[in-house]
């Protein structure tokens, strides 16, 4: 039995998977197996993996008909027997010392069940973008916040104890947020940690700029908050949310924010529905801050229908992040000449602030704006 089993799901990854596999083969820790699950690729992914397998007997190849990343991860998990499981993506790159650093931490901290690290961002061609992944304060995780403050670890650089992963029953069909859902559950049985060291490259693809990206943003916003709501229920010893079967499929098939929320809220209590809508709207706006899309007219209408939109937005400190996200979105829309949408997305009590911030954005130089943003506490809340 190896010390580490490396779990790599792959789908049509012919452009990147060779470098990805090589980065694992060249780790300073060599007592590993490399379990690659081919999720129904139609390109040369299979041939590249099998060629590498001829050179390195540590590579285990498993093919399945295309069923999505959650199915691929659980299929690979069933093949893993090592005490430690390291995640890796078919388009990313791990530095040679990654496993050494992570094993050192896990050995020194037996109460830690999962560890990750920071990554340098690269583009599709492998060129550094100049940014790195952010580090979340895991100890501040709060599933009831608006939006939920997730205990997030960069998934492609994750190392987890196999016993812990099996104890929480692996990955669930929480699409777009299967990693966050896993971390909420792992947090219940042990500590999570992020090594503040860049131990790999994380690839940013141009496909994120596609017209479908806003749909993915809506989906991620709702799924991520459903995972947090699931954590809320477990904390209260209430029946957990069922993420299997037709219900999840209906959520995944919806495209508009209203439709996604409608399917996701079936069977929830009224307080849960109200929290989910506010939290999902806040999360969506947070995603807009980092991603190349903005709310559409229909998205704004949905945000406006939130039960707490006017009632608590300017009276409850729980809504500070939501309120700031609205102002931020309004500024970007105004700068992009979407004046009407900017005024629609920001309730009347916040419009004076909106106008002042727009004028500041236009008039003040970047050297002044950046430190003031930090003072205001607009540090990024999510790991990139």
NORTATA-V943288 format. One line per field, one symbol per residue. ss: DSSP state (a for helix, b for strand, c for the rest). A space follows every 10 residues. Layout:
ss = ???
This chain:
ss = cccbbbbbbb ccccccaaaa aaaaaccccc cbbbbbbbbc ccccaaaaaa aaaaacccbb bbbbccccaa aaaaaaaaac cccbbbbbbc ccbbcccaaa aaaaaaaacc cbbbbbbbbb bbcccccbbb bbcccccaaa cbccccccbc ccccaaacbb baaaaaaccc cccccccaaa aaaaaacccc bbbbbbbbbb bbbccaaaac ccaaaaaaaa aaaaaaaaaa aaaaaccccc cccccaaaaa aaacccaaaa aaaaccccca aaaaaaaaaa aaaaaaaaaa ccccccaaaa aaaacccccc ccccccaaaa aaaaaaaaaa aaaaacccaa aaaaaccaaa aaaaaaaaaa aaaccaaaaa aaaaaccccc cccc
